[in-house]
Amino acid sequence: MATTTAEHIPPAEVATGDVIADELGARWLVVTSIRFVSNADGGVYCFFGTGPDDRATFDAHETVTRRSRANA
């Protein structure tokens, strides 16, 4: 049986299809597209889902909580 766990990763490791924590929205977000905007501090990652309000933004130096599946 599979169990759901979470891991903390840099935003650069998030991929389309990942499920990440949207802490401001207090929910989980399925990533359907990713946008990266670079700047002198490293940049900002914007993750989008399917709905009009499905988005979460992280500084390149922050960590993202991603759901992962592990076999139990």
SEFIZA-3560 file (N, C-alpha, C; in Angstrom, 3 decimals):
REM SEFIZA-3560
<numar><xx>0.839</xx><yy>-1.175</yy><zz>0.000</zz><atom>N</atom></numar>
<numar><xx>0.000</xx><yy>0.000</yy><zz>0.000</zz><atom>CA</atom></numar>
<numar><xx>0.888</xx><yy>1.243</yy><zz>0.000</zz><atom>C</atom></numar>
<numar><xx>0.489</xx><yy>2.277</yy><zz>-0.729</zz><atom>N</atom></numar>
<numar><xx>1.269</xx><yy>3.509</yy><zz>-0.819</zz><atom>CA</atom></numar>
<numar><xx>0.801</xx><yy>4.506</yy><zz>0.231</zz><atom>C</atom></numar>
<numar><xx>1.741</xx><yy>5.265</yy><zz>0.748</zz><atom>N</atom></numar>
<numar><xx>1.418</xx><yy>6.329</yy><zz>1.689</zz><atom>CA</atom></numar>
<numar><xx>1.879</xx><yy>7.652</yy><zz>1.102</zz><atom>C</atom></numar>
<numar><xx>1.257</xx><yy>8.719</yy><zz>1.546</zz><atom>N</atom></numar>
<numar><xx>1.623</xx><yy>10.041</yy><zz>1.064</zz><atom>CA</atom></numar>
<numar><xx>2.536</xx><yy>10.702</yy><zz>2.082</zz><atom>C</atom></numar>
<numar><xx>3.645</xx><yy>11.241</yy><zz>1.613</zz><atom>N</atom></numar>
<numar><xx>4.576</xx><yy>11.971</yy><zz>2.458</zz><atom>CA</atom></numar>
<numar><xx>4.867</xx><yy>13.309</yy><zz>1.800</zz><atom>C</atom></numar>
<numar><xx>5.559</xx><yy>14.171</yy><zz>2.496</zz><atom>N</atom></numar>
<numar><xx>5.936</xx><yy>15.473</yy><zz>1.943</zz><atom>CA</atom></numar>
<numar><xx>7.432</xx><yy>15.668</yy><zz>2.124</zz><atom>C</atom></numar>
<numar><xx>8.014</xx><yy>16.410</yy><zz>1.200</zz><atom>N</atom></numar>
<numar><xx>9.440</xx><yy>16.723</yy><zz>1.268</zz><atom>CA</atom></numar>
<numar><xx>9.628</xx><yy>18.204</yy><zz>0.967</zz><atom>C</atom></numar>
<numar><xx>10.704</xx><yy>18.768</yy><zz>1.473</zz><atom>N</atom></numar>
<numar><xx>11.026</xx><yy>20.180</yy><zz>1.244</zz><atom>CA</atom></numar>
<numar><xx>12.157</xx><yy>20.245</yy><zz>0.224</zz><atom>C</atom></numar>
<numar><xx>11.899</xx><yy>20.954</yy><zz>-0.881</zz><atom>N</atom></numar>
<numar><xx>12.846</xx><yy>21.004</yy><zz>-1.996</zz><atom>CA</atom></numar>
<numar><xx>13.011</xx><yy>22.437</yy><zz>-2.486</zz><atom>C</atom></numar>
<numar><xx>14.087</xx><yy>22.733</yy><zz>-3.217</zz><atom>N</atom></numar>
<numar><xx>14.214</xx><yy>24.048</yy><zz>-3.844</zz><atom>CA</atom></numar>
<numar><xx>13.196</xx><yy>24.175</yy><zz>-4.980</zz><atom>C</atom></numar>
<numar><xx>12.725</xx><yy>25.371</yy><zz>-5.265</zz><atom>N</atom></numar>
<numar><xx>11.731</xx><yy>25.544</yy><zz>-6.325</zz><atom>CA</atom></numar>
<numar><xx>12.203</xx><yy>25.056</yy><zz>-7.690</zz><atom>C</atom></numar>
<numar><xx>13.496</xx><yy>25.067</yy><zz>-7.939</zz><atom>N</atom></numar>
<numar><xx>14.021</xx><yy>24.613</yy><zz>-9.230</zz><atom>CA</atom></numar>
<numar><xx>13.767</xx><yy>23.124</yy><zz>-9.472</zz><atom>C</atom></numar>
<numar><xx>13.481</xx><yy>22.357</yy><zz>-8.420</zz><atom>N</atom></numar>
<numar><xx>13.245</xx><yy>20.919</yy><zz>-8.558</zz><atom>CA</atom></numar>
<numar><xx>11.783</xx><yy>20.566</yy><zz>-8.803</zz><atom>C</atom></numar>
<numar><xx>10.879</xx><yy>21.539</yy><zz>-8.720</zz><atom>N</atom></numar>
<numar><xx>9.458</xx><yy>21.287</yy><zz>-8.959</zz><atom>CA</atom></numar>
<numar><xx>9.240</xx><yy>21.062</yy><zz>-10.453</zz><atom>C</atom></numar>
<numar><xx>8.423</xx><yy>20.066</yy><zz>-10.783</zz><atom>N</atom></numar>
<numar><xx>8.129</xx><yy>19.742</yy><zz>-12.181</zz><atom>CA</atom></numar>
<numar><xx>6.620</xx><yy>19.747</yy><zz>-12.415</zz><atom>C</atom></numar>
<numar><xx>6.238</xx><yy>19.876</yy><zz>-13.668</zz><atom>N</atom></numar>
<numar><xx>4.833</xx><yy>19.802</yy><zz>-14.039</zz><atom>CA</atom></numar>
<numar><xx>4.258</xx><yy>18.473</yy><zz>-13.560</zz><atom>C</atom></numar>
<numar><xx>3.089</xx><yy>18.527</yy><zz>-12.938</zz><atom>N</atom></numar>
<numar><xx>2.457</xx><yy>17.335</yy><zz>-12.384</zz><atom>CA</atom></numar>
<numar><xx>2.700</xx><yy>17.149</yy><zz>-10.904</zz><atom>C</atom></numar>
<numar><xx>3.696</xx><yy>17.844</yy><zz>-10.348</zz><atom>N</atom></numar>
<numar><xx>3.949</xx><yy>17.771</yy><zz>-8.907</zz><atom>CA</atom></numar>
<numar><xx>2.792</xx><yy>18.407</yy><zz>-8.144</zz><atom>C</atom></numar>
<numar><xx>2.594</xx><yy>17.959</yy><zz>-6.916</zz><atom>N</atom></numar>
<numar><xx>1.602</xx><yy>18.543</yy><zz>-6.021</zz><atom>CA</atom></numar>
<numar><xx>2.377</xx><yy>19.273</yy><zz>-4.935</zz><atom>C</atom></numar>
<numar><xx>2.195</xx><yy>20.601</yy><zz>-4.865</zz><atom>N</atom></numar>
<numar><xx>2.950</xx><yy>21.414</yy><zz>-3.912</zz><atom>CA</atom></numar>
<numar><xx>2.000</xx><yy>22.119</yy><zz>-2.950</zz><atom>C</atom></numar>
<numar><xx>2.534</xx><yy>22.518</yy><zz>-1.806</zz><atom>N</atom></numar>
<numar><xx>1.746</xx><yy>23.240</yy><zz>-0.813</zz><atom>CA</atom></numar>
<numar><xx>1.663</xx><yy>24.711</yy><zz>-1.189</zz><atom>C</atom></numar>
<numar><xx>0.438</xx><yy>25.210</yy><zz>-1.243</zz><atom>N</atom></numar>
<numar><xx>0.181</xx><yy>26.641</yy><zz>-1.381</zz><atom>CA</atom></numar>
<numar><xx>-0.146</xx><yy>27.118</yy><zz>0.024</zz><atom>C</atom></numar>
<numar><xx>0.877</xx><yy>27.565</yy><zz>0.744</zz><atom>N</atom></numar>
<numar><xx>0.699</xx><yy>27.893</yy><zz>2.155</zz><atom>CA</atom></numar>
<numar><xx>-0.224</xx><yy>29.087</yy><zz>2.369</zz><atom>C</atom></numar>
<numar><xx>-0.203</xx><yy>30.062</yy><zz>1.472</zz><atom>N</atom></numar>
<numar><xx>-1.100</xx><yy>31.213</yy><zz>1.610</zz><atom>CA</atom></numar>
<numar><xx>-2.551</xx><yy>30.815</yy><zz>1.390</zz><atom>C</atom></numar>
<numar><xx>-2.785</xx><yy>29.889</yy><zz>0.475</zz><atom>N</atom></numar>
<numar><xx>-4.133</xx><yy>29.417</yy><zz>0.198</zz><atom>CA</atom></numar>
<numar><xx>-4.551</xx><yy>28.248</yy><zz>1.067</zz><atom>C</atom></numar>
<numar><xx>-3.637</xx><yy>27.765</yy><zz>1.900</zz><atom>N</atom></numar>
<numar><xx>-3.884</xx><yy>26.633</yy><zz>2.801</zz><atom>CA</atom></numar>
<numar><xx>-4.454</xx><yy>25.436</yy><zz>2.042</zz><atom>C</atom></numar>
<numar><xx>-3.764</xx><yy>25.055</yy><zz>0.955</zz><atom>N</atom></numar>
<numar><xx>-4.223</xx><yy>23.934</yy><zz>0.132</zz><atom>CA</atom></numar>
<numar><xx>-3.047</xx><yy>23.345</yy><zz>-0.639</zz><atom>C</atom></numar>
<numar><xx>-3.323</xx><yy>22.284</yy><zz>-1.366</zz><atom>N</atom></numar>
<numar><xx>-2.346</xx><yy>21.660</yy><zz>-2.250</zz><atom>CA</atom></numar>
<numar><xx>-2.663</xx><yy>22.077</yy><zz>-3.673</zz><atom>C</atom></numar>
<numar><xx>-1.633</xx><yy>22.277</yy><zz>-4.481</zz><atom>N</atom></numar>
<numar><xx>-1.771</xx><yy>22.757</yy><zz>-5.854</zz><atom>CA</atom></numar>
<numar><xx>-1.084</xx><yy>21.778</yy><zz>-6.803</zz><atom>C</atom></numar>
<numar><xx>-1.808</xx><yy>21.321</yy><zz>-7.822</zz><atom>N</atom></numar>
<numar><xx>-1.217</xx><yy>20.474</yy><zz>-8.860</zz><atom>CA</atom></numar>
<numar><xx>-0.608</xx><yy>21.404</yy><zz>-9.905</zz><atom>C</atom></numar>
<numar><xx>0.694</xx><yy>21.313</yy><zz>-10.104</zz><atom>N</atom></numar>
<numar><xx>1.411</xx><yy>22.216</yy><zz>-11.009</zz><atom>CA</atom></numar>
<numar><xx>1.153</xx><yy>21.815</yy><zz>-12.463</zz><atom>C</atom></numar>
<numar><xx>0.595</xx><yy>22.767</yy><zz>-13.249</zz><atom>N</atom></numar>
<numar><xx>0.371</xx><yy>22.519</yy><zz>-14.679</zz><atom>CA</atom></numar>
<numar><xx>1.321</xx><yy>23.332</yy><zz>-15.545</zz><atom>C</atom></numar>
<numar><xx>1.862</xx><yy>24.413</yy><zz>-14.995</zz><atom>N</atom></numar>
<numar><xx>2.880</xx><yy>25.181</yy><zz>-15.725</zz><atom>CA</atom></numar>
<numar><xx>3.753</xx><yy>25.933</yy><zz>-14.735</zz><atom>C</atom></numar>
<numar><xx>4.957</xx><yy>26.268</yy><zz>-15.200</zz><atom>N</atom></numar>
<numar><xx>5.954</xx><yy>26.926</yy><zz>-14.354</zz><atom>CA</atom></numar>
<numar><xx>6.537</xx><yy>28.098</yy><zz>-15.120</zz><atom>C</atom></numar>
<numar><xx>6.693</xx><yy>29.215</yy><zz>-14.417</zz><atom>N</atom></numar>
<numar><xx>7.344</xx><yy>30.383</yy><zz>-15.005</zz><atom>CA</atom></numar>
<numar><xx>8.472</xx><yy>30.814</yy><zz>-14.067</zz><atom>C</atom></numar>
<numar><xx>9.631</xx><yy>31.132</yy><zz>-14.630</zz><atom>N</atom></numar>
<numar><xx>10.773</xx><yy>31.594</yy><zz>-13.842</zz><atom>CA</atom></numar>
<numar><xx>11.171</xx><yy>32.976</yy><zz>-14.331</zz><atom>C</atom></numar>
<numar><xx>11.321</xx><yy>33.900</yy><zz>-13.403</zz><atom>N</atom></numar>
<numar><xx>11.771</xx><yy>35.253</yy><zz>-13.722</zz><atom>CA</atom></numar>
<numar><xx>13.068</xx><yy>35.470</yy><zz>-12.963</zz><atom>C</atom></numar>
<numar><xx>14.173</xx><yy>35.679</yy><zz>-13.692</zz><atom>N</atom></numar>
<numar><xx>15.468</xx><yy>35.847</yy><zz>-13.033</zz><atom>CA</atom></numar>
<numar><xx>15.674</xx><yy>37.297</yy><zz>-12.625</zz><atom>C</atom></numar>
<numar><xx>16.449</xx><yy>37.459</yy><zz>-11.563</zz><atom>N</atom></numar>
<numar><xx>16.852</xx><yy>38.785</yy><zz>-11.100</zz><atom>CA</atom></numar>
<numar><xx>18.197</xx><yy>38.653</yy><zz>-10.391</zz><atom>C</atom></numar>
<numar><xx>18.705</xx><yy>39.745</yy><zz>-9.873</zz><atom>N</atom></numar>
<numar><xx>20.025</xx><yy>39.751</yy><zz>-9.236</zz><atom>CA</atom></numar>
<numar><xx>20.090</xx><yy>38.843</yy><zz>-8.009</zz><atom>C</atom></numar>
<numar><xx>18.943</xx><yy>38.574</yy><zz>-7.382</zz><atom>N</atom></numar>
<numar><xx>18.905</xx><yy>37.732</yy><zz>-6.185</zz><atom>CA</atom></numar>
<numar><xx>18.663</xx><yy>36.263</yy><zz>-6.496</zz><atom>C</atom></numar>
<numar><xx>18.588</xx><yy>35.897</yy><zz>-7.750</zz><atom>N</atom></numar>
<numar><xx>18.383</xx><yy>34.494</yy><zz>-8.107</zz><atom>CA</atom></numar>
<numar><xx>17.096</xx><yy>34.244</yy><zz>-8.857</zz><atom>C</atom></numar>
<numar><xx>16.062</xx><yy>35.006</yy><zz>-8.574</zz><atom>N</atom></numar>
<numar><xx>14.829</xx><yy>34.869</yy><zz>-9.331</zz><atom>CA</atom></numar>
<numar><xx>13.632</xx><yy>34.434</yy><zz>-8.518</zz><atom>C</atom></numar>
<numar><xx>12.509</xx><yy>34.341</yy><zz>-9.224</zz><atom>N</atom></numar>
<numar><xx>11.231</xx><yy>33.978</yy><zz>-8.632</zz><atom>CA</atom></numar>
<numar><xx>10.597</xx><yy>32.889</yy><zz>-9.493</zz><atom>C</atom></numar>
<numar><xx>10.048</xx><yy>31.874</yy><zz>-8.846</zz><atom>N</atom></numar>
<numar><xx>9.347</xx><yy>30.794</yy><zz>-9.531</zz><atom>CA</atom></numar>
<numar><xx>7.850</xx><yy>30.965</yy><zz>-9.296</zz><atom>C</atom></numar>
<numar><xx>7.074</xx><yy>30.938</yy><zz>-10.375</zz><atom>N</atom></numar>
<numar><xx>5.621</xx><yy>31.001</yy><zz>-10.294</zz><atom>CA</atom></numar>
<numar><xx>5.070</xx><yy>29.672</yy><zz>-10.787</zz><atom>C</atom></numar>
<numar><xx>4.272</xx><yy>29.027</yy><zz>-9.952</zz><atom>N</atom></numar>
<numar><xx>3.675</xx><yy>27.736</yy><zz>-10.285</zz><atom>CA</atom></numar>
<numar><xx>2.178</xx><yy>27.934</yy><zz>-10.463</zz><atom>C</atom></numar>
<numar><xx>1.628</xx><yy>27.382</yy><zz>-11.544</zz><atom>N</atom></numar>
<numar><xx>0.226</xx><yy>27.565</yy><zz>-11.881</zz><atom>CA</atom></numar>
<numar><xx>-0.486</xx><yy>26.223</yy><zz>-11.943</zz><atom>C</atom></numar>
<numar><xx>-1.768</xx><yy>26.241</yy><zz>-11.531</zz><atom>N</atom></numar>
<numar><xx>-2.643</xx><yy>25.077</yy><zz>-11.653</zz><atom>CA</atom></numar>
<numar><xx>-3.650</xx><yy>25.324</yy><zz>-12.760</zz><atom>C</atom></numar>
<numar><xx>-4.798</xx><yy>24.665</yy><zz>-12.677</zz><atom>N</atom></numar>
<numar><xx>-5.792</xx><yy>24.766</yy><zz>-13.743</zz><atom>CA</atom></numar>
<numar><xx>-6.794</xx><yy>25.892</yy><zz>-13.553</zz><atom>C</atom></numar>
<numar><xx>-7.004</xx><yy>26.350</yy><zz>-12.340</zz><atom>N</atom></numar>
<numar><xx>-8.001</xx><yy>27.385</yy><zz>-12.080</zz><atom>CA</atom></numar>
<numar><xx>-7.424</xx><yy>28.782</yy><zz>-12.119</zz><atom>C</atom></numar>
<numar><xx>-8.295</xx><yy>29.789</yy><zz>-12.176</zz><atom>N</atom></numar>
<numar><xx>-7.829</xx><yy>31.178</yy><zz>-12.251</zz><atom>CA</atom></numar>
<numar><xx>-7.071</xx><yy>31.643</yy><zz>-11.006</zz><atom>C</atom></numar>
<numar><xx>-7.335</xx><yy>31.027</yy><zz>-9.868</zz><atom>N</atom></numar>
<numar><xx>-6.645</xx><yy>31.394</yy><zz>-8.634</zz><atom>CA</atom></numar>
<numar><xx>-5.598</xx><yy>30.366</yy><zz>-8.230</zz><atom>C</atom></numar>
<numar><xx>-5.307</xx><yy>29.427</yy><zz>-9.107</zz><atom>N</atom></numar>
<numar><xx>-4.337</xx><yy>28.372</yy><zz>-8.811</zz><atom>CA</atom></numar>
<numar><xx>-2.936</xx><yy>28.828</yy><zz>-9.178</zz><atom>C</atom></numar>
<numar><xx>-2.293</xx><yy>29.513</yy><zz>-8.238</zz><atom>N</atom></numar>
<numar><xx>-0.917</xx><yy>29.944</yy><zz>-8.455</zz><atom>CA</atom></numar>
<numar><xx>-0.230</xx><yy>30.122</yy><zz>-7.101</zz><atom>C</atom></numar>
<numar><xx>1.062</xx><yy>29.869</yy><zz>-7.117</zz><atom>N</atom></numar>
<numar><xx>1.890</xx><yy>30.058</yy><zz>-5.925</zz><atom>CA</atom></numar>
<numar><xx>3.252</xx><yy>30.547</yy><zz>-6.398</zz><atom>C</atom></numar>
<numar><xx>3.825</xx><yy>31.492</yy><zz>-5.668</zz><atom>N</atom></numar>
<numar><xx>5.095</xx><yy>32.101</yy><zz>-6.058</zz><atom>CA</atom></numar>
<numar><xx>6.113</xx><yy>31.906</yy><zz>-4.942</zz><atom>C</atom></numar>
<numar><xx>7.326</xx><yy>31.533</yy><zz>-5.334</zz><atom>N</atom></numar>
<numar><xx>8.402</xx><yy>31.303</yy><zz>-4.378</zz><atom>CA</atom></numar>
<numar><xx>9.673</xx><yy>31.978</yy><zz>-4.857</zz><atom>C</atom></numar>
<numar><xx>10.388</xx><yy>32.593</yy><zz>-3.932</zz><atom>N</atom></numar>
<numar><xx>11.719</xx><yy>33.117</yy><zz>-4.220</zz><atom>CA</atom></numar>
<numar><xx>12.644</xx><yy>31.922</yy><zz>-4.454</zz><atom>C</atom></numar>
<numar><xx>13.651</xx><yy>32.096</yy><zz>-5.280</zz><atom>N</atom></numar>
<numar><xx>14.571</xx><yy>30.998</yy><zz>-5.601</zz><atom>CA</atom></numar>
<numar><xx>15.273</xx><yy>30.439</yy><zz>-4.362</zz><atom>C</atom></numar>
<numar><xx>15.352</xx><yy>31.206</yy><zz>-3.282</zz><atom>N</atom></numar>
<numar><xx>16.045</xx><yy>30.772</yy><zz>-2.070</zz><atom>CA</atom></numar>
<numar><xx>15.112</xx><yy>30.121</yy><zz>-1.048</zz><atom>C</atom></numar>
<numar><xx>13.803</xx><yy>30.110</yy><zz>-1.315</zz><atom>N</atom></numar>
<numar><xx>12.841</xx><yy>29.477</yy><zz>-0.416</zz><atom>CA</atom></numar>
<numar><xx>12.787</xx><yy>27.974</yy><zz>-0.687</zz><atom>C</atom></numar>
<numar><xx>12.111</xx><yy>27.254</yy><zz>0.202</zz><atom>N</atom></numar>
<numar><xx>11.857</xx><yy>25.841</yy><zz>-0.060</zz><atom>CA</atom></numar>
<numar><xx>10.373</xx><yy>25.652</yy><zz>-0.351</zz><atom>C</atom></numar>
<numar><xx>10.089</xx><yy>24.624</yy><zz>-1.125</zz><atom>N</atom></numar>
<numar><xx>8.725</xx><yy>24.278</yy><zz>-1.501</zz><atom>CA</atom></numar>
<numar><xx>8.400</xx><yy>22.928</yy><zz>-0.873</zz><atom>C</atom></numar>
<numar><xx>7.205</xx><yy>22.794</yy><zz>-0.319</zz><atom>N</atom></numar>
<numar><xx>6.766</xx><yy>21.507</yy><zz>0.201</zz><atom>CA</atom></numar>
<numar><xx>6.060</xx><yy>20.771</yy><zz>-0.929</zz><atom>C</atom></numar>
<numar><xx>6.592</xx><yy>19.603</yy><zz>-1.278</zz><atom>N</atom></numar>
<numar><xx>6.034</xx><yy>18.803</yy><zz>-2.371</zz><atom>CA</atom></numar>
<numar><xx>5.571</xx><yy>17.462</yy><zz>-1.827</zz><atom>C</atom></numar>
<numar><xx>4.377</xx><yy>17.056</yy><zz>-2.239</zz><atom>N</atom></numar>
<numar><xx>3.898</xx><yy>15.721</yy><zz>-1.883</zz><atom>CA</atom></numar>
<numar><xx>4.682</xx><yy>14.696</yy><zz>-2.678</zz><atom>C</atom></numar>
<numar><xx>5.028</xx><yy>13.623</yy><zz>-2.031</zz><atom>N</atom></numar>
<numar><xx>5.688</xx><yy>12.519</yy><zz>-2.726</zz><atom>CA</atom></numar>
<numar><xx>4.987</xx><yy>11.233</yy><zz>-2.333</zz><atom>C</atom></numar>
<numar><xx>5.101</xx><yy>10.234</yy><zz>-3.176</zz><atom>N</atom></numar>
<numar><xx>4.487</xx><yy>8.935</yy><zz>-2.898</zz><atom>CA</atom></numar>
<numar><xx>5.596</xx><yy>7.953</yy><zz>-2.528</zz><atom>C</atom></numar>
<numar><xx>5.391</xx><yy>7.238</yy><zz>-1.448</zz><atom>N</atom></numar>
<numar><xx>6.366</xx><yy>6.231</yy><zz>-1.014</zz><atom>CA</atom></numar>
<numar><xx>5.620</xx><yy>4.929</yy><zz>-0.752</zz><atom>C</atom></numar>
<numar><xx>6.230</xx><yy>3.845</yy><zz>-1.048</zz><atom>N</atom></numar>
<numar><xx>5.608</xx><yy>2.546</yy><zz>-0.771</zz><atom>CA</atom></numar>
<numar><xx>5.746</xx><yy>2.212</yy><zz>0.700</zz><atom>C</atom></numar>
<numar><xx>4.664</xx><yy>1.762</yy><zz>1.274</zz><atom>N</atom></numar>
<numar><xx>4.677</xx><yy>1.391</yy><zz>2.691</zz><atom>CA</atom></numar>
<numar><xx>4.808</xx><yy>-0.105</yy><zz>2.844</zz><atom>C</atom></numar>
//
